[in-house]
Each structure stands twice: as C-alpha cells, then as structure tokens.
Amino acid sequence: MQDPVRHASPLLSPGRRPGSRGDRRGSLLPGLAIASYTADGPWTRVEITGELDLDSGTRLRDGLLAALATAERGLELDLGRLDFCDCAGLAVLMELHRRAGLQDKAVVVRTAGAAVGRLLSLLGAQRLFAPAPEVRN
C-alpha cells in the first residue's frame, strides 16, 4: 500500500481494473475502494471511490487515520463516487469523526452520492459531518 501522505497518490484497496464508467482510473471490482488524498491548505481532501464495506474499510482505515493525523484542520471527504456503503463502511466514517474530535479537528462530507447520503440521513448522522460555520466552503 502506498503512503497516504504522498499527496494525490491513490491508496488501493486492494486493486482496480479498467472499465467504462467514466472514471479516469477505471471501474473497480465489487467490494473494492480507492481513497486518494490531496493537501489543500490546512485541509486534506479525500476522495473515496467504489464500495466501502467491511473488507475495503479495513484496508483503508489506517490510511485515512494517517491522513487525518497529518492534516492541520481535518479531512474534507468527497464521497460522490462511492457506490455502496454498509454499516462497516459507516463505522470507518464514524471512527474518523471520533478521532478528529479527539485531535480538535473535523471530518466534513463535501459531496455524498445517493448511497452514502441516504445512509447518513436515515441514521441522522449527516449533521456530524456537516461543516461548522468557521469551516470554509
């Protein structure tokens, strides 16, 4: 696995294949996810693509926590291309939120696709990932 703090380098979980969904990196096999990290001032932008479930969440967790640790203010998550998120994937997001609070940082969901948006809404968890008034738009 690649070091997540090497900005804009993808962290694979565990692989990818060429495809035709318009993704410059190609479509992923079912149950796989990619997280790419880019420093953007005091924030680290994280795009997670694919399916966030028990296996992919376990593989991505350490990289996401490392990205959080190196970010000055926290993580801005782009989950717009996350096709699936189950309760184990949600547990990874909640763990990020909890750890961010312990570090006096934030985890903000900037974009959420239908799967994640619905899951966060049904559980009433979207407010946990909403930007605070002092967080830039």
Secondary structure by P-SEA (a helix, b strand, c coil): cccccccccccccccccccccccccccccccbbbbbbbbcccbbbbbbcccccaaaaaaaaaaaaaaaaacccbbbbcccccccccaaaaaaaaaaaaaaaaaccccccccccaaaaaaaaaacccccccccccccc
